[in-house]
Amino acid sequence: MTETTHDLAWRELGNCVGVDPDLFFGGRGDNKSHAAAKAVCAGCEVRDECLAYALDNDERFGIWGGLSERQRRALRRERKGPRVLRPIVHGTEGGYRTHLRRGEEACEACLVASRVAHRARKLSEVAS
């Protein structure tokens, strides 16, 4: 994403201006550092713009807009909405595995395909 200087003008208004950047990019799981960075963000007037920038540019590290990497990831998932499940290719071993991953009972066609594949592997092992 290409941004003009005007688009980034909000950065000059942030509470973080002049603060050591290491505070916002402390080690993963460094709760003290994260808490201190979030405190700087708490009353920031451009917090929303900062968070939007981080989400739009897929920032994976640091505290942006008062949120950690994990919190931004959760927010992205929330925005995407419910997960859409791929259709099952019934009558295949892959279809059988998909049923299991979803916690479903496998259909008869997928059960048969799984058994056939299992037998074929056993026979190839014996033949080797």
N, C-alpha and C positions, 0 to 999 in steps of 0.2 A: 504494500500500500504506500503510495507516494503522497506526502503531505506537504503543504506549503508552510512557510514560516508563520503566516497568519493563523493557520490551523493549530499550531502549537503554542500560540500566545498564552494559553491558559497555564502553561508550565511556570511562567514567571510569577504567577499569583499563588502558587502552592505553598503550604506551610513548610514543605520540605526544602525550599530554596535555602541554601547555605548549610543544610544539615548534612553530615557525613553520609554518603551513599551506602557505606557498609552497614549502616543501621537497617536499611531496607532490604539488603541482600545478605543477611546473616546466614549462617549454616542452616541446612534443612533441619527442621524440627527444633530450632533454637528459639524456644518460647519466650525467653527474656527479651531477645532482640525483636521478635515479632510483636510483642506487647508494646515495647517502646515505639516501634515504627507505627503501629496502629494508633497509639496515643497522639502522635504527630498528625496523623490523618484525620483524627476524630472531628476536629472543628474546622477542617479545611473547606474553603468555599469552592474549590475546584475538584473536590473529591469525585464527583460523578463523571466529570470529563476525564479524569485520570483513570478511573475504572473502565470507562468506555474505550479509552485508548489501549489499555492492556488487553481487553477482550478482543478488540478489532485487530490488534497486531499479534495476538496469540503469545503474549508475554508469559513465559513459563517459570520465571524465577522472580523472587522478591515480593515485597508488599506493594501493591498498586491499588489506589483508591480505598485503602484500608482493609483490603482482602489479601489473604495468602494465596499461594499457588493452588493449594487444595480447595480453598473456598471458591476461587474463580472457576476451577474445573467443575465443581458441583453446580455453580451458577450456569455454566455453559450447558451442562446436561439438562438442567431444569428448563432452560430456554428452548432446547431441542424438542421437548415434549416426550411423550411416551415412546419407548423403543418399538420400532416396527420389526416384527419377526419375519424372517425370510420363509417362503413356502418350503415345505418338506418335499423332497423328491422321494415319493413312496416306492417301495419295492427295491430299495437299495440299502447297502450297508451304511452308507452315509446318512440316509433317512433314519435308520435305526438309531444311530448315534445322536442325531438331532433330537429325536424323541426323548432320549435319555437326558441330554443336556437341559432340555426344557422341563424335565421332571414329569413327563407324560408317560403313559403306558403306550408302548409301541404297537402300531397297527399290525395286522397279520402279515401283510405283504412285506413290511420291513423286518419283522421277526424271521420270516422264511429267508429273506436275502441275507440276513446276518448269519443264520445257521449254515447256509450254503457256503458263504465266504469262510466261515470258521472251519468247516469240513475240508474245503479246498486247501487252506493253509496247513491243516494237519496232514493231509495226503502229500503235499509237497515236502513237508519236513521228513516224512517217512521215506519218500523217494530219494532224498538227498543222502 
